[in-house]
Amino acid sequence: MAKKKEVSRGIKSVAPKLPVPHVELFGHVTLVEGYALTGFTGCHALVNLRDTPGKTVAVLTSEVRLQSLLETALDTGNLIAFLGFKFAHPPNPRGGTWIVDVYSIDGVILYNMH
Protein backbone atom coordinates (compact mmCIF):
# COMPACT_ATOMS: atom_id res chain seq x y z
CA MET A 1 0.00 0.00 0.00
CA ALA A 2 1.43 3.39 -0.97
CA LYS A 3 2.02 6.01 1.70
CA LYS A 4 0.12 9.23 1.48
CA LYS A 5 2.35 12.21 0.72
CA GLU A 6 1.94 14.90 3.34
CA VAL A 7 1.27 18.34 1.93
CA SER A 8 2.97 21.30 3.58
CA ARG A 9 0.52 24.04 4.43
CA GLY A 10 3.19 26.64 5.16
CA ILE A 11 2.30 26.83 8.84
CA LYS A 12 4.59 25.07 11.25
CA SER A 13 3.71 24.35 14.81
CA VAL A 14 6.54 25.23 17.14
CA ALA A 15 6.51 23.89 20.65
CA PRO A 16 6.56 26.79 23.10
CA LYS A 17 9.80 27.24 24.99
CA LEU A 18 9.24 26.46 28.60
CA PRO A 19 10.91 28.72 31.13
CA VAL A 20 13.88 27.14 32.85
CA PRO A 21 12.88 26.43 36.45
CA HIS A 22 14.63 28.58 39.03
CA VAL A 23 15.77 26.54 42.03
CA GLU A 24 16.95 27.15 45.57
CA LEU A 25 19.21 24.42 46.97
CA PHE A 26 21.10 24.17 50.26
CA GLY A 27 24.51 22.73 51.02
CA HIS A 28 28.13 23.14 52.06
CA VAL A 29 30.93 24.38 49.78
CA THR A 30 33.85 21.97 49.48
CA LEU A 31 35.90 23.65 46.72
CA VAL A 32 36.14 26.99 44.92
CA GLU A 33 38.12 27.37 41.69
CA GLY A 34 38.64 30.79 40.13
CA TYR A 35 39.26 31.53 36.46
CA ALA A 36 40.88 34.48 34.70
CA LEU A 37 40.71 33.16 31.16
CA THR A 38 40.17 34.97 27.90
CA GLY A 39 36.70 33.46 27.50
CA PHE A 40 35.60 33.46 31.14
CA THR A 41 36.40 35.31 34.35
CA GLY A 42 34.67 33.94 37.42
CA CYS A 43 34.54 30.77 39.46
CA HIS A 44 32.88 27.46 40.07
CA ALA A 45 32.28 25.86 43.44
CA LEU A 46 31.38 22.32 44.43
CA VAL A 47 28.49 22.09 46.89
CA ASN A 48 27.48 18.99 48.88
CA LEU A 49 23.69 19.18 48.99
CA ARG A 50 22.09 19.10 52.42
CA ASP A 51 18.78 17.58 51.37
CA THR A 52 20.29 14.92 49.10
CA PRO A 53 23.10 13.31 51.11
CA GLY A 54 25.98 12.12 48.97
CA LYS A 55 25.11 14.37 46.01
CA THR A 56 27.51 17.09 44.92
CA VAL A 57 26.72 19.79 42.34
CA ALA A 58 28.73 22.60 40.80
CA VAL A 59 27.72 26.24 40.73
CA LEU A 60 29.14 28.65 38.17
CA THR A 61 29.24 32.45 38.40
CA SER A 62 31.09 35.42 36.97
CA GLU A 63 29.78 37.70 39.74
CA VAL A 64 32.53 38.72 42.20
CA ARG A 65 30.08 39.25 45.09
CA LEU A 66 28.77 35.70 44.76
CA GLN A 67 32.31 34.33 44.50
CA SER A 68 33.19 36.12 47.75
CA LEU A 69 30.24 34.50 49.55
CA LEU A 70 31.23 31.06 48.20
CA GLU A 71 34.81 31.56 49.40
CA THR A 72 33.57 32.63 52.85
CA ALA A 73 31.35 29.53 53.02
CA LEU A 74 34.35 27.36 52.14
CA ASP A 75 36.44 29.05 54.85
CA THR A 76 33.78 28.88 57.60
CA GLY A 77 31.99 25.64 56.71
CA ASN A 78 28.67 27.47 57.06
CA LEU A 79 25.55 26.40 55.21
CA ILE A 80 24.62 28.21 52.00
CA ALA A 81 21.57 28.41 49.81
CA PHE A 82 22.11 29.13 46.14
CA LEU A 83 19.57 30.34 43.62
CA GLY A 84 19.77 29.74 39.90
CA PHE A 85 19.00 27.26 37.16
CA LYS A 86 20.48 23.97 36.03
CA PHE A 87 22.36 24.01 32.74
CA ALA A 88 21.22 21.50 30.13
CA HIS A 89 24.63 21.79 28.43
CA PRO A 90 26.99 23.48 30.89
CA PRO A 91 30.01 25.39 29.69
CA ASN A 92 33.39 24.26 30.99
CA PRO A 93 35.95 27.08 31.14
CA ARG A 94 38.92 24.71 30.83
CA GLY A 95 37.34 22.17 28.48
CA GLY A 96 36.27 18.61 29.21
CA THR A 97 32.96 17.52 30.66
CA TRP A 98 31.29 17.82 34.04
CA ILE A 99 30.50 14.70 36.06
CA VAL A 100 28.05 16.58 38.31
CA ASP A 101 25.00 18.74 37.63
CA VAL A 102 26.00 22.38 37.02
CA TYR A 103 23.94 25.42 38.00
CA SER A 104 24.25 29.01 36.86
CA ILE A 105 23.66 31.03 40.00
CA ASP A 106 22.36 34.54 40.58
CA GLY A 107 22.16 34.46 44.36
CA VAL A 108 23.89 33.03 47.42
CA ILE A 109 22.65 33.16 51.01
CA LEU A 110 25.31 32.47 53.65
CA TYR A 111 23.98 31.26 56.99
CA ASN A 112 25.59 31.43 60.42
CA MET A 113 24.12 28.50 62.31
CA HIS A 114 26.75 28.28 65.07
VENPE-V944297 format. One record per residue. N is the residue number from 1. RES is the residue in one small letter. PSI is psi in whole degrees, 0 to 359 (none if undefined). Layout:
{{N/RES/PSI} {N/RES/PSI}}
This chain:
{{1/m/131} {2/a/143} {3/k/145} {4/k/132} {5/k/129} {6/e/133} {7/v/128} {8/s/134} {9/r/2} {10/g/353} {11/i/125} {12/k/133} {13/s/125} {14/v/127} {15/a/134} {16/p/143} {17/k/125} {18/l/143} {19/p/144} {20/v/128} {21/p/132} {22/h/133} {23/v/159} {24/e/117} {25/l/154} {26/f/146} {27/g/190} {28/h/134} {29/v/131} {30/t/347} {31/l/142} {32/v/128} {33/e/125} {34/g/152} {35/y/140} {36/a/65} {37/l/166} {38/t/318} {39/g/348} {40/f/129} {41/t/121} {42/g/212} {43/c/165} {44/h/153} {45/a/148} {46/l/135} {47/v/123} {48/n/118} {49/l/137} {50/r/318} {51/d/356} {52/t/80} {53/p/137} {54/g/355} {55/k/129} {56/t/140} {57/v/164} {58/a/144} {59/v/143} {60/l/131} {61/t/151} {62/s/4} {63/e/120} {64/v/321} {65/r/321} {66/l/321} {67/q/319} {68/s/318} {69/l/321} {70/l/319} {71/e/320} {72/t/319} {73/a/322} {74/l/316} {75/d/320} {76/t/338} {77/g/8} {78/n/154} {79/l/143} {80/i/161} {81/a/139} {82/f/149} {83/l/137} {84/g/201} {85/f/153} {86/k/132} {87/f/137} {88/a/320} {89/h/84} {90/p/143} {91/p/155} {92/n/108} {93/p/330} {94/r/12} {95/g/178} {96/g/197} {97/t/156} {98/w/145} {99/i/6} {100/v/163} {101/d/143} {102/v/133} {103/y/138} {104/s/124} {105/i/149} {106/d/12} {107/g/145} {108/v/133} {109/i/126} {110/l/121} {111/y/151} {112/n/98} {113/m/12} {114/h/none}}
